[in-house]
C-alpha cells in the first residue's frame, strides 16, 4: 500500500473499514448474493455483511430452466 507506513497499518489507523467510513461518511452494509467466499472476505475485513445463498435456477442449465418456466 503506497504511502502508508507499516507502523500505521499495524496499528489499524488505515484499515479498510476506516477508509470506507471516511469516504462515505457512514458505515456500510453489504448484501452478498451467491459466492460465499466473497462474504467471508468481507467479514474478515470486519465489514457489516449478510449472505444470501442463491444459485441460478436449474444450476444455470438454460434448457432445464426453460422447462421449469413452462411448469410455472
MMTF fields as JSON, N, C-alpha, C and O atoms, coordinates in Angstrom:
{
  "mmtfVersion": "1.0.0",
  "mmtfProducer": "UNKNOWN",
  "numBonds": 287,
  "numAtoms": 288,
  "numGroups": 72,
  "numChains": 1,
  "numModels": 1,
  "chainsPerModel": [1],
  "groupsPerChain": [72],
  "chainIdList": ["A"],
  "bondAtomList": [4, 2, 8, 6, 12, 10, 16, 14, 20, 18, 24, 22, 28, 26, 32, 30, 36, 34, 40, 38, 44, 42, 48, 46, 52, 50, 56, 54, 60, 58, 64, 62, 68, 66, 72, 70, 76, 74, 80, 78, 84, 82, 88, 86, 92, 90, 96, 94, 100, 98, 104, 102, 108, 106, 112, 110, 116, 114, 120, 118, 124, 122, 128, 126, 132, 130, 136, 134, 140, 138, 144, 142, 148, 146, 152, 150, 156, 154, 160, 158, 164, 162, 168, 166, 172, 170, 176, 174, 180, 178, 184, 182, 188, 186, 192, 190, 196, 194, 200, 198, 204, 202, 208, 206, 212, 210, 216, 214, 220, 218, 224, 222, 228, 226, 232, 230, 236, 234, 240, 238, 244, 242, 248, 246, 252, 250, 256, 254, 260, 258, 264, 262, 268, 266, 272, 270, 276, 274, 280, 278, 284, 282],
  "bondOrderList": [1, 1, 1, 1, 1, 1, 1, 1, 1, 1, 1, 1, 1, 1, 1, 1, 1, 1, 1, 1, 1, 1, 1, 1, 1, 1, 1, 1, 1, 1, 1, 1, 1, 1, 1, 1, 1, 1, 1, 1, 1, 1, 1, 1, 1, 1, 1, 1, 1, 1, 1, 1, 1, 1, 1, 1, 1, 1, 1, 1, 1, 1, 1, 1, 1, 1, 1, 1, 1, 1, 1],
  "groupList": [{"groupName": "UNK", "atomNameList": ["N", "CA", "C", "O"], "elementList": ["N", "C", "C", "O"], "formalChargeList": [0, 0, 0, 0], "bondAtomList": [1, 0, 2, 1, 3, 2], "bondOrderList": [1, 1, 2], "singleLetterCode": "X", "chemCompType": "L-PEPTIDE LINKING"}],
  "groupTypeList": [0, 0, 0, 0, 0, 0, 0, 0, 0, 0, 0, 0, 0, 0, 0, 0, 0, 0, 0, 0, 0, 0, 0, 0, 0, 0, 0, 0, 0, 0, 0, 0, 0, 0, 0, 0, 0, 0, 0, 0, 0, 0, 0, 0, 0, 0, 0, 0, 0, 0, 0, 0, 0, 0, 0, 0, 0, 0, 0, 0, 0, 0, 0, 0, 0, 0, 0, 0, 0, 0, 0, 0],
  "groupIdList": [1, 2, 3, 4, 5, 6, 7, 8, 9, 10, 11, 12, 13, 14, 15, 16, 17, 18, 19, 20, 21, 22, 23, 24, 25, 26, 27, 28, 29, 30, 31, 32, 33, 34, 35, 36, 37, 38, 39, 40, 41, 42, 43, 44, 45, 46, 47, 48, 49, 50, 51, 52, 53, 54, 55, 56, 57, 58, 59, 60, 61, 62, 63, 64, 65, 66, 67, 68, 69, 70, 71, 72],
  "secStructList": [7, 6, 6, 7, 7, 2, 2, 2, 2, 2, 2, 6, 6, 6, 7, 2, 2, 2, 2, 2, 2, 2, 2, 2, 1, 1, 7, 7, 3, 3, 3, 3, 3, 1, 7, 2, 2, 2, 2, 2, 2, 2, 2, 2, 6, 6, 7, 3, 3, 3, 3, 3, 7, 7, 7, 7, 4, 4, 4, 4, 7, 2, 2, 2, 2, 2, 2, 2, 2, 2, 2, 7],
  "xCoordList": [0.839, 0.0, 0.883, 1.551, 0.884, 1.76, 1.355, 0.175, 2.363, 2.119, 1.736, 1.633, 1.526, 1.169, 2.336, 2.84, 2.764, 3.85, 3.385, 2.228, 4.293, 3.973, 3.466, 2.588, 4.024, 3.615, 2.142, 1.42, 1.702, 0.302, -0.613, -1.687, -0.205, -1.011, -1.128, -2.197, -0.031, -0.04, -0.968, -1.581, -1.079, -1.937, -3.395, -4.282, -3.652, -5.022, -5.531, -6.73, -4.625, -5.059, -5.613, -6.393, -5.225, -5.692, -6.391, -6.194, -7.2, -7.895, -8.894, -9.315, -9.261, -10.237, -11.543, -12.164, -11.967, -13.226, -13.137, -14.081, -12.011, -11.846, -11.858, -12.458, -11.21, -11.185, -12.581, -12.964, -13.353, -14.72, -15.565, -16.318, -15.44, -16.249, -15.874, -16.752, -14.591, -14.167, -14.683, -15.055, -14.709, -15.139, -16.638, -17.065, -17.441, -18.896, -19.513, -20.664, -18.766, -19.29, -20.153, -20.672, -20.323, -21.115, -20.727, -20.098, -21.112, -20.843, -21.674, -22.79, -21.128, -21.833, -22.285, -21.68, -23.34, -23.816, -23.837, -24.437, -23.187, -23.094, -23.996, -24.014, -24.74, -25.515, -24.804, -24.749, -24.262, -23.564, -24.529, -25.181, -24.611, -25.528, -24.728, -24.088, -24.767, -24.168, -22.864, -22.863, -21.758, -20.445, -20.038, -19.723, -20.051, -19.822, -18.417, -18.233, -17.427, -16.066, -15.985, -15.182, -16.797, -16.835, -17.332, -16.78, -18.378, -18.933, -17.868, -17.701, -17.154, -16.156, -15.024, -14.535, -14.605, -13.551, -13.982, -13.196, -15.224, -15.725, -15.838, -15.498, -16.313, -16.437, -15.063, -14.92, -14.06, -12.692, -12.156, -11.283, -12.678, -12.272, -13.156, -13.092, -13.982, -14.869, -15.923, -16.343, -16.347, -17.448, -18.761, -18.855, -19.771, -21.12, -21.618, -21.738, -21.903, -22.262, -23.243, -23.145, -24.177, -25.044, -24.934, -24.62, -25.192, -25.031, -26.371, -27.112, -26.676, -27.868, -27.381, -26.66, -27.783, -27.38, -28.269, -29.407, -27.752, -28.528, -27.749, -26.526, -28.477, -27.916, -28.88, -30.077, -28.386, -29.292, -30.267, -29.912, -31.477, -32.423, -31.814, -31.125, -32.076, -31.6, -30.075, -29.516, -29.411, -27.944, -27.375, -26.279, -28.122, -27.639, -27.9, -27.537, -28.523, -28.835, -30.046, -31.166, -29.829, -30.899, -32.051, -33.207, -31.75, -32.823, -33.711, -34.936, -33.113, -33.899, -34.672, -35.826, -34.059, -34.729, -35.953, -37.002, -35.835, -36.963, -38.088, -39.26, -37.746, -38.762, -39.44, -40.654, -38.679, -39.255, -40.203, -41.238, -39.849, -40.721, -42.064, -43.099, -42.057, -43.297, -44.201, -45.425, -43.59, -44.36, -45.008, -46.028, -44.435, -44.918, -46.164, -46.684],
  "yCoordList": [-1.169, 0.0, 1.231, 1.527, 1.919, 3.053, 4.206, 4.537, 4.815, 5.998, 5.714, 6.649, 4.483, 4.154, 3.454, 2.453, 3.988, 3.346, 2.041, 1.903, 1.086, -0.219, -0.063, -0.808, 0.915, 1.113, 1.496, 1.017, 2.366, 2.779, 1.619, 1.472, 0.801, -0.356, -1.32, -1.875, -1.516, -2.443, -1.937, -2.739, -0.607, -0.03, 0.014, 0.287, -0.246, -0.222, 1.163, 1.346, 2.165, 3.532, 3.712, 4.633, 2.858, 2.971, 1.681, 1.186, 1.148, -0.097, 0.14, 1.269, -0.942, -0.838, -0.245, 0.563, -0.636, -0.113, 1.383, 2.12, 1.838, 3.272, 4.065, 5.139, 3.563, 4.268, 4.359, 5.408, 3.263, 3.294, 4.306, 5.066, 4.317, 5.244, 6.691, 7.546, 6.963, 8.307, 8.705, 9.86, 7.781, 8.078, 8.349, 9.337, 7.475, 7.581, 8.37, 8.795, 8.574, 9.32, 8.498, 9.036, 7.225, 6.359, 4.903, 4.571, 4.048, 2.622, 2.067, 2.523, 1.098, 0.458, -0.935, -1.563, -1.411, -2.782, -3.402, -2.849, -4.538, -5.216, -6.438, -7.194, -6.629, -7.852, -8.642, -8.215, -9.792, -10.649, -11.724, -12.396, -11.873, -12.857, -13.895, -13.584, -15.131, -16.229, -16.764, -17.759, -16.141, -16.736, -16.485, -15.359, -17.548, -17.414, -16.916, -16.25, -17.216, -16.757, -15.229, -14.642, -14.572, -13.103, -12.604, -11.664, -13.245, -12.91, -13.051, -12.163, -14.16, -14.417, -13.394, -12.957, -13.011, -12.0, -10.671, -10.024, -10.267, -9.021, -9.128, -8.194, -10.265, -10.499, -10.438, -9.862, -11.025, -10.996, -9.569, -9.292, -8.659, -7.254, -6.439, -5.21, -7.142, -6.536, -5.627, -4.642, -5.971, -5.255, -5.787, -6.95, -4.932, -5.394, -6.057, -5.398, -7.338, -8.073, -9.186, -9.816, -9.426, -10.597, -11.387, -10.83, -12.666, -13.546, -14.152, -14.634, -14.124, -14.773, -15.961, -15.795, -17.154, -18.368, -18.512, -18.972, -18.123, -18.121, -18.824, -18.715, -19.538, -20.159, -19.891, -19.726, -19.845, -19.65, -20.83, -21.958, -20.579, -21.681, -22.789, -22.525, -24.019, -25.197, -25.205, -25.735, -24.612, -24.541, -23.956, -24.322, -23.048, -22.372, -23.111, -22.618, -24.284, -25.049, -24.403, -24.512, -23.737, -22.977, -23.848, -23.428, -25.052, -25.941, -26.359, -26.34, -26.736, -27.132, -25.934, -26.079, -24.758, -23.547, -23.257, -22.882, -23.425, -23.186, -24.176, -23.802, -25.423, -26.432, -26.078, -26.233, -25.611, -25.219, -24.03, -23.958, -23.1, -21.951, -22.411, -21.821, -23.458, -23.96, -24.572, -24.544, -25.124, -25.732, -24.68, -24.951, -23.512, -22.476, -21.803, -20.915],
  "zCoordList": [0.0, 0.0, 0.0, 0.99, -1.074, -1.285, -0.369, -0.248, 0.276, 1.08, 2.519, 3.313, 2.877, 4.249, 4.897, 4.387, 6.028, 6.744, 7.355, 7.751, 7.428, 8.007, 9.434, 9.869, 10.17, 11.563, 11.654, 12.529, 10.742, 10.761, 10.392, 10.974, 9.44, 9.062, 10.233, 10.484, 10.946, 12.078, 13.18, 13.884, 13.34, 14.368, 13.914, 14.723, 12.655, 12.14, 11.81, 11.594, 11.765, 11.511, 10.103, 9.861, 9.186, 7.799, 7.386, 6.277, 8.282, 7.96, 6.838, 6.586, 6.173, 5.078, 5.585, 4.894, 6.779, 7.33, 7.588, 7.301, 8.127, 8.396, 7.099, 7.042, 6.061, 4.779, 4.183, 3.665, 4.249, 3.702, 4.448, 3.839, 5.785, 6.571, 6.234, 6.114, 6.085, 5.741, 4.355, 4.148, 3.422, 2.061, 1.998, 1.402, 2.609, 2.523, 3.671, 3.574, 4.762, 5.896, 6.831, 7.809, 6.567, 7.443, 7.199, 6.194, 8.133, 7.969, 6.813, 6.565, 6.122, 5.012, 5.416, 6.284, 4.792, 4.958, 3.568, 2.646, 3.418, 2.132, 2.145, 3.116, 1.072, 0.883, -0.21, -1.363, 0.164, -0.772, -1.258, -0.46, -2.564, -3.129, -3.891, -4.895, -3.411, -4.16, -3.629, -2.904, -3.963, -3.696, -2.249, -1.864, -1.46, -0.019, 0.308, 1.326, -0.521, -0.226, -0.27, 0.456, -1.102, -1.104, 0.249, 0.821, 0.746, 2.062, 3.141, 3.978, 3.119, 4.149, 4.096, 5.138, 2.893, 2.757, 3.378, 4.07, 3.133, 3.714, 5.225, 5.952, 5.688, 7.129, 7.791, 8.869, 7.157, 7.688, 7.792, 8.614, 6.957, 6.99, 7.936, 7.957, 8.719, 9.714, 9.091, 9.697, 7.865, 7.223, 7.765, 8.157, 7.786, 8.07, 6.79, 5.758, 6.849, 5.641, 5.967, 7.02, 5.077, 5.198, 3.901, 2.849, 3.984, 2.831, 2.448, 3.304, 1.16, 0.616, -0.209, -1.193, 0.204, -0.505, -1.737, -1.637, -2.883, -4.126, -5.221, -5.311, -6.037, -7.239, -8.386, -8.154, -9.614, -10.746, -10.851, -10.508, -11.316, -11.49, -12.342, -13.327, -11.951, -12.686, -12.799, -13.76, -11.808, -11.793, -13.08, -13.503, -13.7, -14.909, -16.205, -17.273, -16.142, -17.357, -18.03, -17.53, -19.15, -19.81, -20.289, -20.235, -20.756, -21.22, -20.065, -20.187, -18.95, -17.773, -17.232, -16.83, -17.216, -16.743, -17.617, -17.095, -18.93, -19.842, -19.553, -19.576, -19.285, -18.943, -17.622, -17.491, -16.652, -15.365, -15.537, -14.874, -16.427, -16.699, -17.261, -16.949, -18.086, -18.662, -17.596, -17.72, -16.545, -15.467, -14.56, -13.927, -14.498, -13.567, -14.045, -13.371]
}
